Amino acid sequence: MGRCVYGGIYDPSSQYADGDGFRKDVIALVQEMGVTIVRYPGGNFLSGYDWKDGVGPVESRPQRLDLAWHSLESNEFGLDEFMKWSKIAGIEPMMANNLGTGTLKDALQLLEYCNSDAPSAMAAYRAQNGNSEPHGVKVWCLGNEMDGPWQLGHKSGDDYGKLAADVARGMRQMDPDVELVACGSSHRQMPTFGAWEEQVLDHTYDLVDHVSMHAYYENNYDDLQSFLVSSTDLDAFITDICAVADSVKARKRSDKVITFSLDEWNVWYLSRIQKILPLPTWEKGPALSEDDYTVADAVVVGNLLVSVLRRADRVKMACLAQLVNTIGTIRAEAGGEAWRQTSFYPFSLTARHARGESLVTRVVSPTLQTGKFGEVDAIDAIATVDDKAKEAAFFLVNRSAGDTIDVTLDLRGFAGFEVLEHVVLSDPDPLRTNTVAEPTAVTPTTQECSAEGAAISLTLPPVSWNMVRVKLA
């Protein structure tokens, strides 16, 4: 979508590109960000994509129309290029099968191409294309947002469930160890939410490991306070979808617990792109949804991560959508070095320090009145403990649009500790952004906090994301 690939991770004309056309500055930021898994090739793009167009000699690959984003797909970057990029970046690939315009046969040939080490036709074709060893892809998505009428090949829950079950059975016959993700609802506000998951799981419960969740939020600028507590919706989404899956579990008298892949989530100003589509011409890599993220956006992203950590028992994967330029935490321009958006920081610091176990965390907080979500806590928080590193991390969000709040962390459950740092992402202007001209206008800072006995006292500015790290005895 947009300039995520062309002009993002891949740009042979860039002074920062390596011999394969991969931008080294982007890879460095991907690694700094702590990305561990990347979903490919999408997204709405997936449902009109034939993976065979993107393999083999580049000069022989066809140009196709991408109907999802009204763009021209050159197929210069394809599956094998993605696998090579993944190895260089040190991330695990998550592949998605086209179940919109694609077929069971297409899905099985793709799996064979990626994972087979037998002397088979697709494995031989992969070797012919320069990859004698299998790519070894573990996680596979069975389509994308098939509940959405905007999706090519849109289906009812019953029809999609039958197809997903057929594909899952075939894939497991070829590679029993794959992890499979069935399509859940495109978002919690879909009129079929809940019923869709139930219908799909009726067909696939014993065949898949995860169900997908997608969640996007935007600030419409007339109710900042409601936007700042957007994670309230994600919390409810997780609770509701767990309840639906568990009801199917009970009805089937199964011991298996379905988990979830939040494989699209972010702050996305979707209302803006809806006004310009379809584009007037067909272009390769047009600039789409290149949102300039504010401090408030970054705080919401950090809070959504708190929601994910809080339900790490059921949410097993969470892929921020997307990575570069298009609603990305990283921006890359022709002729200039890649830089970090405000939302880069809560993701990278959480990825680096939220290790080990996520703890049940009790929060006692003043409350806020919001137009969209009613009364909610001003403070949201989660704690993680890494026994191996002997460290604990506390992630706190002050969701008040205007009030500074003093907070006490009660650490009586630990034998002893030493405060390492209190990192804050905030700004007097909650709508401030990083830009090409000022790429470090907003960056995290450190702030003093005091420890006495088993308590840590700190002050949280309004509209702020905070991390407190301690060394454990």
VENNORMO-V983788 format. One record per residue. N is the residue number from 1. RES is the residue in one letter. SS is DSSP state (A for helix, B for strand, O for the rest). PHI is phi in whole degrees, 0 to 359 (NA if undefined). OMEGA is omega in whole degrees, 0 to 359 (* if undefined). Layout:
n=(N	N)
res=(RES	RES)
ss=(SS	SS)
phi=(PHI	PHI)
omega=(OMEGA	OMEGA)
This chain:
n=(1	2	3	4	5	6	7	8	9	10	11	12	13	14	15	16	17	18	19	20	21	22	23	24	25	26	27	28	29	30	31	32	33	34	35	36	37	38	39	40	41	42	43	44	45	46	47	48	49	50	51	52	53	54	55	56	57	58	59	60	61	62	63	64	65	66	67	68	69	70	71	72	73	74	75	76	77	78	79	80	81	82	83	84	85	86	87	88	89	90	91	92	93	94	95	96	97	98	99	100	101	102	103	104	105	106	107	108	109	110	111	112	113	114	115	116	117	118	119	120	121	122	123	124	125	126	127	128	129	130	131	132	133	134	135	136	137	138	139	140	141	142	143	144	145	146	147	148	149	150	151	152	153	154	155	156	157	158	159	160	161	162	163	164	165	166	167	168	169	170	171	172	173	174	175	176	177	178	179	180	181	182	183	184	185	186	187	188	189	190	191	192	193	194	195	196	197	198	199	200	201	202	203	204	205	206	207	208	209	210	211	212	213	214	215	216	217	218	219	220	221	222	223	224	225	226	227	228	229	230	231	232	233	234	235	236	237	238	239	240	241	242	243	244	245	246	247	248	249	250	251	252	253	254	255	256	257	258	259	260	261	262	263	264	265	266	267	268	269	270	271	272	273	274	275	276	277	278	279	280	281	282	283	284	285	286	287	288	289	290	291	292	293	294	295	296	297	298	299	300	301	302	303	304	305	306	307	308	309	310	311	312	313	314	315	316	317	318	319	320	321	322	323	324	325	326	327	328	329	330	331	332	333	334	335	336	337	338	339	340	341	342	343	344	345	346	347	348	349	350	351	352	353	354	355	356	357	358	359	360	361	362	363	364	365	366	367	368	369	370	371	372	373	374	375	376	377	378	379	380	381	382	383	384	385	386	387	388	389	390	391	392	393	394	395	396	397	398	399	400	401	402	403	404	405	406	407	408	409	410	411	412	413	414	415	416	417	418	419	420	421	422	423	424	425	426	427	428	429	430	431	432	433	434	435	436	437	438	439	440	441	442	443	444	445	446	447	448	449	450	451	452	453	454	455	456	457	458	459	460	461	462	463	464	465	466	467	468	469	470	471	472	473)
res=(M	G	R	C	V	Y	G	G	I	Y	D	P	S	S	Q	Y	A	D	G	D	G	F	R	K	D	V	I	A	L	V	Q	E	M	G	V	T	I	V	R	Y	P	G	G	N	F	L	S	G	Y	D	W	K	D	G	V	G	P	V	E	S	R	P	Q	R	L	D	L	A	W	H	S	L	E	S	N	E	F	G	L	D	E	F	M	K	W	S	K	I	A	G	I	E	P	M	M	A	N	N	L	G	T	G	T	L	K	D	A	L	Q	L	L	E	Y	C	N	S	D	A	P	S	A	M	A	A	Y	R	A	Q	N	G	N	S	E	P	H	G	V	K	V	W	C	L	G	N	E	M	D	G	P	W	Q	L	G	H	K	S	G	D	D	Y	G	K	L	A	A	D	V	A	R	G	M	R	Q	M	D	P	D	V	E	L	V	A	C	G	S	S	H	R	Q	M	P	T	F	G	A	W	E	E	Q	V	L	D	H	T	Y	D	L	V	D	H	V	S	M	H	A	Y	Y	E	N	N	Y	D	D	L	Q	S	F	L	V	S	S	T	D	L	D	A	F	I	T	D	I	C	A	V	A	D	S	V	K	A	R	K	R	S	D	K	V	I	T	F	S	L	D	E	W	N	V	W	Y	L	S	R	I	Q	K	I	L	P	L	P	T	W	E	K	G	P	A	L	S	E	D	D	Y	T	V	A	D	A	V	V	V	G	N	L	L	V	S	V	L	R	R	A	D	R	V	K	M	A	C	L	A	Q	L	V	N	T	I	G	T	I	R	A	E	A	G	G	E	A	W	R	Q	T	S	F	Y	P	F	S	L	T	A	R	H	A	R	G	E	S	L	V	T	R	V	V	S	P	T	L	Q	T	G	K	F	G	E	V	D	A	I	D	A	I	A	T	V	D	D	K	A	K	E	A	A	F	F	L	V	N	R	S	A	G	D	T	I	D	V	T	L	D	L	R	G	F	A	G	F	E	V	L	E	H	V	V	L	S	D	P	D	P	L	R	T	N	T	V	A	E	P	T	A	V	T	P	T	T	Q	E	C	S	A	E	G	A	A	I	S	L	T	L	P	P	V	S	W	N	M	V	R	V	K	L	A)
ss=(O	O	O	O	O	B	O	O	O	B	O	O	O	O	O	O	B	O	O	O	O	B	B	A	A	A	A	A	A	A	A	A	A	O	O	O	B	B	B	B	O	O	O	A	A	A	A	A	O	O	A	A	A	A	O	O	O	A	A	A	O	O	O	B	B	B	O	O	O	O	B	B	B	O	O	O	O	O	A	A	A	A	A	A	A	A	A	A	A	O	O	B	B	B	B	B	B	O	O	O	O	O	O	A	A	A	A	A	A	A	A	A	A	A	A	O	O	O	O	O	A	A	A	A	A	A	A	A	O	O	O	O	O	O	O	O	O	O	B	B	B	B	O	O	O	O	O	O	O	O	O	O	O	O	O	O	A	A	A	A	A	A	A	A	A	A	A	A	A	A	A	A	A	A	O	O	O	O	B	B	B	B	O	O	O	O	O	O	O	O	O	O	O	O	A	A	A	A	A	A	A	A	A	A	O	O	O	O	O	B	B	B	B	B	B	B	B	O	O	O	O	O	O	A	A	A	A	A	O	O	A	A	A	A	A	A	A	A	A	A	A	A	A	A	A	A	A	A	A	A	A	O	O	O	O	O	O	O	B	B	B	B	B	B	B	B	B	O	O	A	A	A	A	A	O	O	O	O	O	O	O	O	B	O	O	O	O	O	O	O	O	O	O	B	A	A	A	A	A	A	A	A	A	A	A	A	A	A	A	A	O	O	O	O	B	B	B	B	B	B	O	O	O	B	O	O	O	O	O	B	B	O	O	O	O	O	O	O	B	B	O	A	A	A	A	A	A	A	A	A	A	A	A	O	O	O	B	B	B	O	O	O	O	O	O	O	B	B	B	B	O	O	O	B	B	B	B	O	B	B	B	B	B	B	B	B	O	O	O	O	B	B	B	B	B	B	B	B	O	O	O	O	O	O	B	B	B	B	B	B	O	O	O	O	O	O	B	B	B	B	B	B	B	B	B	O	O	O	O	O	O	O	B	O	O	O	O	O	O	O	O	O	O	O	B	B	O	O	O	B	B	B	O	O	B	B	B	B	B	B	O	O	O	B	B	B	B	B	B	B	B	B	O)
phi=(NA	58	257	294	268	282	96	249	283	230	200	303	279	284	293	263	279	272	294	264	88	278	286	291	291	292	301	299	287	300	290	297	291	86	294	245	214	230	270	215	266	154	94	304	304	303	288	241	258	254	300	292	294	253	233	90	303	300	292	262	282	280	274	232	274	267	285	297	239	50	232	258	260	279	63	298	252	224	301	293	295	297	296	293	301	300	295	295	283	76	242	270	279	247	266	241	268	285	250	272	260	273	232	303	298	301	296	290	292	294	297	298	299	282	241	283	249	280	282	256	299	289	294	294	294	298	297	301	272	99	231	289	271	300	285	65	280	267	257	228	264	266	88	216	44	289	280	274	300	283	275	302	79	314	226	287	300	293	293	295	302	296	295	299	295	299	294	298	300	296	295	289	295	277	216	296	268	292	260	244	245	274	290	265	292	295	193	291	273	300	297	262	303	93	296	299	300	296	296	296	289	305	270	243	308	276	250	246	257	225	241	281	228	233	209	232	222	216	265	273	68	251	208	303	297	296	300	296	251	303	299	304	291	295	303	293	302	297	301	293	288	296	297	296	298	288	292	294	304	294	296	273	53	260	268	280	252	283	248	229	242	279	272	213	202	172	274	220	274	299	298	288	288	296	280	251	270	283	293	288	226	262	234	281	56	290	286	233	50	273	292	268	278	268	301	300	300	296	296	295	302	298	290	297	294	300	299	294	297	298	246	295	293	239	271	261	217	211	261	299	244	248	263	229	64	287	36	255	286	247	241	221	244	298	84	230	280	296	218	262	281	302	289	300	290	297	293	295	287	293	300	283	246	275	240	80	249	270	263	296	240	269	242	249	219	298	249	238	263	237	292	264	244	72	271	222	293	287	254	237	201	211	237	231	231	250	296	294	273	57	226	236	229	241	247	233	235	267	268	288	286	220	253	281	230	276	230	243	265	262	250	297	285	252	293	180	200	227	290	266	191	236	258	233	245	197	195	304	255	293	258	289	231	272	222	302	288	228	288	240	301	239	219	294	233	258	224	290	215	240	240	214	64	259	238	242	252	212	243	253	295	297	48	222	252	226	228	243	247	228	267	267	290)
omega=(176	183	178	178	184	186	179	178	185	179	183	182	184	176	181	183	173	184	179	181	180	180	182	179	176	178	179	179	175	179	177	181	178	180	180	181	180	182	185	3	180	23	177	177	187	191	174	189	172	186	181	177	187	176	182	182	185	183	180	184	183	168	182	173	173	185	182	185	176	183	178	179	183	184	175	175	182	189	183	175	178	180	179	177	181	180	179	182	179	180	176	178	169	183	179	177	177	175	174	176	182	184	174	180	178	182	181	178	177	178	179	179	185	195	186	172	177	177	184	185	183	176	177	178	177	179	177	180	172	182	182	179	177	177	174	182	184	189	184	175	180	180	182	172	184	175	187	177	178	187	173	181	178	183	171	179	180	181	179	180	178	180	180	178	178	180	180	179	180	180	180	174	181	183	185	187	180	171	186	180	175	179	166	181	180	172	187	182	178	181	181	182	181	177	179	181	181	179	182	182	173	182	194	191	183	187	184	179	187	170	183	172	175	183	177	182	177	179	180	172	174	177	182	184	177	179	183	179	181	180	175	179	180	176	180	178	181	180	183	185	174	180	179	181	182	176	176	177	181	181	180	182	184	173	184	177	176	175	193	177	177	192	164	174	178	160	182	178	185	182	180	183	179	181	185	179	358	179	183	181	177	183	174	176	177	178	181	174	176	184	176	189	182	173	179	177	181	179	177	177	178	179	176	176	175	179	180	180	181	180	178	175	183	179	189	177	179	184	174	180	357	189	187	174	181	187	186	174	180	176	180	180	176	177	180	181	179	182	187	170	181	184	177	192	178	178	185	181	176	179	183	191	177	185	177	184	172	185	170	189	179	180	172	192	166	184	179	170	180	181	186	188	180	183	180	177	176	181	171	186	173	178	175	179	177	183	181	180	183	179	171	178	179	181	186	178	169	186	177	179	186	188	168	184	174	185	173	174	181	185	182	179	180	182	180	183	173	180	178	180	169	182	184	168	183	177	176	176	183	180	178	182	164	182	175	181	181	186	179	178	179	175	178	176	175	183	180	169	185	179	177	183	181	185	172	179	179	181	182	177	175	180	183	171	187	173	175	179	178	173	183	179	*)
